[in-house]
């Protein structure tokens, strides 16, 4: 039976906020290490000649491995010590990053990308679950948003790899960030710890049965037995389609629609977008936290409202003849769409067994990768059929409204945080 009361709130400790800040740095490294290879294509090809198809495979194999292993990686964080999974993941992918600098052939590069997919898959589910463990009251969305701001910073700093490669050599960036990650993992080993177990019932979203031990397949059955989780999974997967469509094709849209240079189009499609997104995860997190004190569905309502605003913003941005209006429209999209990133784990905490939070986020990651990849491929097919990018963005706007509908259909199993 669903409760209609708002439980009392607990104030997180200074340590809880310290860990959020420290994990924000790890989140930045997580994305920086994975994407900077795409910014140094020319420098890599000079040292290791390969076809464009092979270069594309370097990113594809990472995504495939990362997505497929995400549910199992999330279960590791549910079954074992979350903080140790985070530290181990950071240490291993940093070693792999450093080893990437030693690669001298395509096959060696491909192997390091696959290994990075394995090690990085363990991080995000464990980190977000640990943050949720420490922030059980009305600070959960903001804490998640701060961590996601670190992730966005890592995405926006991807150009650093290309800059270092251009000024020095392609593998220098992998050496620098690999060694930094190894050192930072050692720092976390001394500081980072799991959250203490809750002492009161109100901090538990769904009561865990002591008779049912934690297991991967039992967790999968538990997650999919909840209608709210299936709706959440559908919403997150469709939102992945939108994200990949816009991120993947926005530079081309700017270049073709406004006859801009490649450099200028790239700046408009990334710099403005990531800046707005970084502010968005903080605002969306803080707003949802504040509203959740009086409304148990606030963490669903805030991202749903964000998508309702983002959809017309994309529609008008892709229709205008003014580059300034287009930039403003896509910045509004990035700002309000980011409300979803700040609230995804908090929503998951409201619709799933607390013992399988990381597993659940891993399933969301897998589905998002699969559906997002299909969306990118479908977009390419439509482009080959001479379908205008404006039409693709209209489709993205319509999908966002559908996402908002699915999100509004989600009912928390228990309004406790």
N, C-alpha and C positions, 0 to 999 in steps of 0.2 A: 504493500500500500504506500502510495507516494505521500510524503510529508509535505505540509504547507508552511512550515515554520523555518525561519532562518536561524541556524545554530549560533552559539556564541563564537566570537572571534579570538584567535590567539595572535599575539604580536611576535613576529619572527625575531630571532636574535641577531646581533651584529654579525655573528659567524655565518648565519644564513645568507645575509647580503654579501658578505665577503666571498662566499663560495660562488654566488651568482656572477660576481665581477670576474673571478678567476676563471670560471667556465666560459665566460664571454670571450676571453682571450683564446681559449682552446677552440671555441666555435669559429673564431676568426681564422685560426690556423687550419682548421678542418676544411674550410672552403677555399682558402688561399692555396693550400698545397694541392688541392684537386684540380683547380681551374687554371693555374698560371701556365700550365703547359700549352693551353690554347692561345696564349698571348705571345708566344715565342716561336710560332710555326716556322718562319723564315730562317731563324738561327738554328733550329733543330735540323731542318732539311739540308742546310749547308754541311752539317757534320754527319748526319745519318740520312742519306737520300732515301726517299720513299714516295709512293704515290699518294694522292689526296685521299684515296679510299683507305689506305693503310693508316694515314694520320688520323682520319676520322674514327678508325677502329680503336685507336688509343683511348679516346673518350668513351666510345660505345661500350668497350669491354669493362671499363670502370663502372658505368651505369648499370650494366647487366648484373655484374657480380654484386655490386652494392645493393641493388633492389632485391635480388633473389635471396640474399643472406640476411636482409634486415629483420625479418620475423625471428629467425633463430638467434641473431645477435641481440635482439631485444630481450629474448627469453633468458639469455645469460645474465643480463642485469636484474631480471626478476628472480632468478634462481640463486645467484651468488651475490657477492658484495658489489653494489653499484659503483662505489668510488674506485674500487680496484679494477673494474671493467673499464672505466673511463681512463684511468692512468695507463693501463695496459694497452688500450687502443691508441692513445696518444703516443706512447713510446714506440709501438710497433710501426705505426704509419710514419712517424718521424724518421725511424731507421730506414724504412722503405723510401722515403723522400730523399734521404742522403744517398742511398744506393742508386736511385735514379740518376744521380750525377755521375755515377760510374758506368752507366750503360753505354755501349759502343755499337749496338746493333738494334734493329727494329724489334727483334724477338726479345731482347733483354728489356727494352722499353715496355713492350706489351706485358711481359711478366710482372714488372714493377707496378703497372697500372692495375692489373688484376689483384695483386697483393694489397695495393692501397684500397681497393674496393672492399676487400675482406676486412681489413683493419678499421677503416673509417665507418663501416656499417655498424660497428659496435658502439659508436660514440653518441650520436644524437638521441636514440631512445633512452640510453642510460643517463645521459646528462639531464634531459627534460624530466625523467622520472625522479632523479635525485632532487632537482629543484622543487618539484611538486611535493616531495616528502618534507622538505624544509619549510615550504610555504603552504601551510594548510588552511590559512584563513584568507582574508580579503587582500592578499598581496600576491597571489599566485600568478595572475595574468601579467602584472607588471614585471615580476621576476622573470617570467618566461620571455616577455618582450625585451628585457635588457639583454638576455642571452641571445635572442634572435637578432638584436641590433649588432652584436658581435659577429654573427654569421653574415649579415648584410655587409658589414665592414670588410669581411674577408672577400666577399664577392666583388665589392667595388675596388679593392686593392689588387685585383688580379693583374692589372696592367703593370704592376711593379716587376713581375717576372719578366715581361717583355722588355721593360726598360733596362733591367740588369743584364739581360741577355744581349741587348744591343750595345751597351756600354762595355761589357766585359766578355763573357762567354755564356752559352746557353745553360750549362750545368751549374753555374755559380749560385743562382737563386736556390736551387735544390740543396746545395751544400749549406747555405746560410740558414734557410728555414728548417732544414732537417736537424741541424745541430741545435738550433734554438728550441725546437720541439722536444728533443731529447733532454735538454737541460731543464725545460719547464716541467716535464713529466717527473723529474726527480724532485723538484720543488713541491709539486702536488702530492707526491708520495709522503712527504713530511707533514702536510697540512690537511689535505682533503679526507673527510670521513663521512660515512653514511649517517643519515639522520636517526636519532633515537626513535624507538617505536612509540606510536601514540598511546597516551595514557587514558584517554577518554573516548567514548563511543562516537561522539559527534564528529570526529575527524575521519571516520571511515565511511567512504561513499557507499559501498555495498558490503554487507557483512561477509567475512570470509569464514568458511566452514573449516574447523580444525580437523575434521575427518577426511578432507580431500587434500592430499599433498600436492605441491606445485609440480606440474609437468607440462611439457610443451603442448601436446595434443589436447590435454584437458583445458589448457588455457585457450587454445583456438576454438574449441567447442563452447567454452564459456563466453568468449567474445561474440561469436556469431549467433549465439542463442539470444542475444539482446537486440531487439529491433532498433533501439537507439544507436547501437554501434554500427549496424548495417547502413542506416541512414547517414551516419557520420562518415563512414567509409565512402559512400556514394558521393557525398558532398565534397570530400577531400580529393577524390579521384578526378571529378569533373573540374575542380578548381586547378588541379595539376595541368589539365588540358589547356585551360585559359593561360596559365603562367607560361607554359612552354611555347604556346602559339605567339604570345606577345613578345616574350624575351627573344625567341628565335627569329621572328620576322620583323620586329620593330626597326632595327637598323636599315633593313632593305626598304621598308615603307618610307622612312624619312628620305632615303637616298633617291628613290624613284618618284615619290609623290611631290617632293619639293626640290628635286635636282640638286641635292647637297653632295658635298664631297664625302668620301668614305670616313675620313677622320671626324668631320663635323657630325655626320649621321651617327657614328658610334658614340660620340660624346653625348648627344641628345638622348640616345636610347639607353645609356647606362648611367652616366653621371647624375643627371636630373632624377632618373627613376630610382636609383638606389638611395639618394639623399632623402627623397620623399618617403621611401619605404622605411628607412631607419627611424625617421620621426614617427611614422605611422605605428610601428610596433610598440613604441613607448606610450603614445597617446591612447591607442586602442587597449593596451594592457591596463593603464591607469584608470581609464573610463570604466572598463568592465569590472575592475576591482571595486571601485566606488559604488557602482550601481548594484553589484552583487550583495551589498549589505542590506538592501531592501527588496531585491528581486532575485530569486534563485535561478532564473533563466537568463540573467544578464550576459553570461559568457556566450550564450547562443545569439542573443539579440544584437549585441554590439557588432560582431562580424557580419551578421545578416544585414544590418543597416548599412554597414560599410560597402557591401556588395551591391546593394540597391543604389547607392550613390556612384559606385565605380562603373556600373554598366552604362548609364547614359553618358558618363564622362568619356568612356572609350568610344561610344557611338559618335559623339560630336567631334572628338579629336580625330577620328579617322575619316570624317566627312568634310572637314574644313579646308579652306584654301590658304589659311594663315598658319605659318609655322609656329608662331607664338601661342595661338589657341591650341594647336596640337600638343605642344610641349606641356601647356597648363593642364590640358585634359588628361594626358597620360600620367602626369604627376599626381593629379587627384586620384586616378585609378590606383597608382602605386601606394599612395598614402592610406586610402581607405581599405584596399584589398589586404594590406598588411595587418589589419585588425585580426584577420583570421590566423595569421602566424602566431600572434601573441596569445591567442585563446585556444589553439588546437589541443595542447596537452591538458589545460584546465577542463575543456569539454570532455576529453577522454576520461578524465578522473571522475566525471559525473555520470558516465554511462557504462563503466566497466568495473570488474572486480579489481580492487586496488593491488592485488598480487600480480596482475598481468598488465600493468600500465605500459611498461617498456615493450612487452610483446605486442600489445595493441598498436603502439606507435610504429613498431617495425612493420606490422601488417599494412598500416597506412602508407608507410614509405614505399613498400613493395608495389602496392596498387597505384600509387601516384606515379612511380617510375614507369610502370607498364602502360598505363593509360596516357600519361604525358608523352611517352615515346610514340604511341600510336597517333596521338594528336599531331605531333610534329611531322610524322610520315604522311598523314592524311593532308596536312597543309602543303607539303611538297607536291603531292599528287595534284591537288587543286591548282597549284601554281603552274605545274606543267600543262594543265588544261586551260591556262590563260585566265584563271579566276583572279580578279583584282584583290589585292590585299585588304582593301576596304571591306569587301564582303567577308573575308576571314575574320576581321575584327568585329563586324556586326554579329557573326556567329559567336565570337567570344563574349560579347556583351549579353547575348541571349542566354548563354550557358551560365553566366554569373547570376542572372535572375533565377535560373533553375536551381543553382547552388543555394541561394538564399531561401528558396522554398523548402528544399530538403532540410536545411539547417533549422528552419522554424518548426519543422515537424518533429525535431528531436526533443524528447522529454527526458529530463534528468531522472535517473532511477532513484536518486535521493538528493535533495538540495544541499546536503552538508558538503563542506569544502574538503 
